[in-house]
Amino acid sequence: MPDRLAMARDISTTLPAGPEASEEENRKRWQAERDKRYKELSKSVVGVVAQDVEAVLPEAVTTDAAGYKQVAYRELILLLIEALKEEDKISKEQEQTTDRKPTA
């Protein structure tokens, strides 16, 4: 996934309206591009906080040269499956316990 903040940076240096464009034409081009990118950035994104994951599973988190952290979601899949199995087991045990209690 691209850096979401980088998507809106440096528009004025990377997207001129053209070699013969006036300052006003460039400003309009930049604003149109910013609007387009901000619309893209405003879409809902689902994820986890890398620092939270890093606290329990540091091998699933990498940090780039700029200090940005990224989660390797594939590392989380097995753990999530095992956690669901454990929760299911606990739920079934609790269900059996409540079924055995005599009702008054």
C-alpha positions as a printed NumPy array, in Angstrom:
array([[  0.   ,   0.   ,   0.   ],
       [  1.484,   3.381,  -0.889],
       [  2.31 ,   5.901,   1.801],
       [ -1.03 ,   7.695,   2.165],
       [  0.554,  10.972,   3.253],
       [  3.039,  10.944,   0.401],
       [  0.111,  10.794,  -2.005],
       [ -0.646,  14.452,  -1.249],
       [  2.908,  15.79 ,  -0.889],
       [  5.026,  17.583,  -3.476],
       [  2.202,  18.162,  -5.949],
       [  3.556,  21.557,  -6.959],
       [  6.977,  20.143,  -7.831],
       [  5.822,  17.009,  -9.614],
       [  2.673,  18.025, -11.522],
       [  2.99 ,  21.19 , -13.584],
       [  0.109,  22.085, -15.879],
       [  2.565,  22.248, -18.772],
       [  5.742,  23.988, -19.931],
       [  3.885,  27.104, -21.088],
       [  1.37 ,  27.153, -18.195],
       [  0.82 ,  30.302, -16.196],
       [  1.059,  30.371, -12.416],
       [ -2.749,  30.437, -12.257],
       [ -3.028,  27.351, -14.503],
       [ -0.503,  25.537, -12.334],
       [ -2.413,  26.447,  -9.158],
       [ -5.652,  25.134, -10.675],
       [ -3.929,  21.906, -11.716],
       [ -2.419,  21.446,  -8.26 ],
       [ -5.722,  22.124,  -6.512],
       [ -7.538,  19.638,  -8.749],
       [ -4.896,  17.016,  -7.985],
       [ -5.052,  17.742,  -4.233],
       [ -8.838,  17.4  ,  -4.301],
       [ -8.532,  14.08 ,  -6.114],
       [ -5.916,  12.758,  -3.701],
       [ -7.712,  13.956,  -0.565],
       [-10.854,  12.224,  -1.782],
       [ -8.835,   9.016,  -2.117],
       [ -7.309,   9.516,   1.346],
       [-10.71 ,  10.051,   2.95 ],
       [-11.919,   6.554,   2.095],
       [-12.23 ,   4.209,   5.048],
       [ -9.231,   2.066,   5.765],
       [ -9.21 ,  -0.881,   8.124],
       [ -6.045,  -1.954,   9.82 ],
       [ -4.15 ,  -2.336,  13.036],
       [ -1.815,  -0.009,  14.89 ],
       [  1.716,  -1.186,  14.163],
       [  2.953,  -0.218,  17.625],
       [  0.246,  -2.382,  19.244],
       [  1.199,  -5.367,  17.104],
       [  4.9  ,  -4.743,  17.669],
       [  4.378,  -4.99 ,  21.443],
       [  3.168,  -8.601,  21.175],
       [  4.589,  -9.803,  17.863],
       [  7.622,  -7.706,  16.915],
       [  8.575,  -9.968,  14.002],
       [  5.359,  -8.937,  12.222],
       [  6.389,  -5.255,  12.125],
       [  9.089,  -3.582,  10.063],
       [ 10.349,  -0.022,  10.293],
       [ 11.625,   1.793,   7.197],
       [ 14.479,   4.313,   7.023],
       [ 12.072,   7.2  ,   7.66 ],
       [ 10.75 ,   5.539,  10.83 ],
       [  7.39 ,   4.47 ,   9.363],
       [  6.159,   1.123,  10.643],
       [  4.415,  -1.477,   8.509],
       [  2.571,  -4.618,   9.592],
       [  3.036,  -7.892,   7.718],
       [ -0.567,  -9.076,   7.965],
       [  0.296, -12.544,   6.714],
       [  2.178, -13.034,  10.003],
       [ -1.033, -12.357,  11.933],
       [ -3.289, -14.843,  10.142],
       [ -2.133, -17.995,  11.946],
       [ -2.309, -16.269,  15.325],
       [ -5.84 , -15.044,  14.62 ],
       [ -6.97 , -18.541,  13.616],
       [ -5.484, -20.036,  16.789],
       [ -7.056, -17.301,  18.923],
       [-10.473, -18.017,  17.378],
       [-10.061, -21.74 ,  18.079],
       [ -9.161, -20.998,  21.697],
       [-12.13 , -18.637,  22.103],
       [-14.424, -21.28 ,  20.612],
       [-13.087, -23.91 ,  23.022],
       [-13.604, -21.601,  26.018],
       [-17.12 , -20.766,  24.858],
       [-18.025, -24.446,  24.522],
       [-16.593, -25.23 ,  27.952],
       [-18.614, -22.418,  29.5  ],
       [-21.723, -23.63 ,  27.716],
       [-21.23 , -27.159,  29.07 ],
       [-20.665, -25.795,  32.577],
       [-23.891, -23.797,  32.521],
       [-25.804, -26.777,  31.079],
       [-24.734, -29.004,  34.03 ],
       [-25.825, -26.585,  36.765],
       [-29.163, -27.572,  38.287],
       [-31.911, -25.023,  37.948],
       [-33.801, -24.064,  41.085]])
